[in-house]
Structure formats: structure tokens, C-alpha cells
Amino acid sequence: MAAHAQAGRGKAPVQAGGCPEVLARAPEELICQPLRRIGEGIGKVVYASQHWVVKRERSRREIIALIVLWRILAKAARLLPARLRDRLLSRPSRLIRLLRVMIEAAMMIAPRGVWLSRRIYQIWKNYRSRDRRGERLANTYLAGTSLVPRTIRFPPARVQVGGWPGWLVVCEATERVEATLYDRLAELAGTSRFDEVERWLDRYLELRQAGWSHGLFSLDAHLKNFGVCGDRIVLLDSGGLTNRWSEVESYLAQGAKEAQPHLRLGLGKLLERRPDIAERFNARWKAIVNRAQVRRRWPEHLAS
């Protein structure tokens, strides 16, 4: 899973890029009405007003409960009916939240050694490390560029949110995207606007190359981790970012063995009716996402 903003129809009257703007107070729309829960991931829950998004960081117990839950579901997936399996594994749902709360309750009762195995602890530790590093890299190298949503900061403000915990204290908000890239592509494919699907896929590859020029590479390039703002694509989840060339080389070496990269990006069902588009995209991906091309765009002083 990846924390992401789902489709929102209101557009913020802002320009792309620009350094985080400091405001004297939070925007009125954040504090005058409850914010709607629009997405969630392993580490964050996302709430939004018409133009802005705020995030709640999950507690350690919540994150570990989700890791335990997803491991259980992954093992039991083949035993579940196809429709239920797709519903559970494709997106967060009330049933997932209920199961997570039940696991959290069990964690409070059962001895630590029962639920916190070495494997679970290592997954949590790796997630926390990767998430913090990705956020730090995005703040350092991408803030003020058109590759990420605009960010505003303001004095701490209490905002109401739908569902638990009912309210949050926040001091930062980001521009709300119109949709995740995956949702935009699904909408276009559903209405057979496949020419536009190809254009957005080209923009996605252009975005990736722009990131390489900053010395950053996304190891988790699923289309739900990117959003649409006007005619541009922005990075929503920085958890997969790395600036370590050794990690990039390892990723590219594994990817070179893939015959159909579009499947790993979640495009299988969307392009099922247009195998020609899938074939063209796979060819472009292989021509661009490889060691020689990434190395050519990578800052010289970082490629070591």
C-alpha cells in the first residue's frame, strides 16, 4: 500500500513548484469544516479539504498491525474468493480497518514475542528507515520543483477530521491533486481514451528522468504513488526514493529480466484491451529505464 490522495475535483489556485510558503495562519477551509479521509497507507492517513491535504502519522502499533495483517492476507489470498481477494488487496476498506483494529487489540493482550517476530520487526524497521530517508531526500532535493505538490506551513492549528481520532493538530499542508496517476489512467481507459493514456504514460517516463537529474530514483514506482495536477505529474509518496547508486544498479539489474514492466506498475488490467499500447510502453520503458540511460542523467559526483 502507499499513502496517496484520491481524486478531488477542486483545483487549488496555485502555481507549480515554489519553496514552502509560510502563512500567518492555516487556510480557512482547513479549520472551518471537517476534513474528509481520502486515502491511507502503511504509515500515514490522508485527509483533505477542497484544495489542501494533511496527513496523520500512524503509531508504531498501527504500522506493525498492518504488516501482520498484510502478511496474513498474502498467505491466505489463494484461499479467498477472487472478488473478495481483489477487494481486500487492491485498496483500503472498512473491513481492512476492522481487521487491523482487531489485530491491535490482540497485540495488547498477547505477549510481545507472539506477534513481534524477528521477521515482522525487520520489516517495520526497514519501512521506517526507508520512509524517513525518502522524506528527507524529497525535502532536500525536490522542494520548490514541479515534481512534488506545493507545500504551505503555518502555526499549529486544530482541524476536525472524519472518523477516528476526530481531530488533529497540524502545521503543514500540501496541494491536493486531482487524482492519482493510476486513477486518471483507469478513468481514461474506462472511456476508451487510450491516446490520452499513452500521453500520460509518456509524461510519467519524463518525470522519472527528471528525478534522475536530481540524483534521485524511485524504487517503488507504482502509479498510485504519483498524482495529477493539471497537465503535470507529481510524486506523492517519497518512501521509495534513494540517492544510493548501488541500490539503483541493483534495482535496474533485476528489472532488466522483466519481459513486461507494465504488469509490475499495475497496468495489466487497464491495458488488457490494448496490448499494442502495453507493448509500446514496455519498449519505451526498457529503452529508458536501464543502467546506461539512468547513468547518463545521474549527477556525476553522485555516481560512485
Secondary structure, DSSP 8 states (H G I E B T S, - for coil): ------------S--S-B--EE-SS--HHHHSS-BEEEEE-SSEEEEE-SSEEEEEE--HHHHHHHHHHHHHHHHHGGGS-HHHHHHHHHS--HHHHHHHHHHHHHHHHS-HHHH--HHHHHHHHHHHHHHHHHHHHIIIIITBSTTS--EEEEEEEEEEBSSTTSEEEEEEEEE--SEEHHHHHHHHHHTT-HHHHHHHHHHHHHHHHHHHHTT-EES---GGGEEEETTEEEE--GGGEE--HHHHHHHHHHHTT-S-HHHHTT-TTTTTT-HHHHHHHHHHHHHHSSHHHHHHHS-GGG--
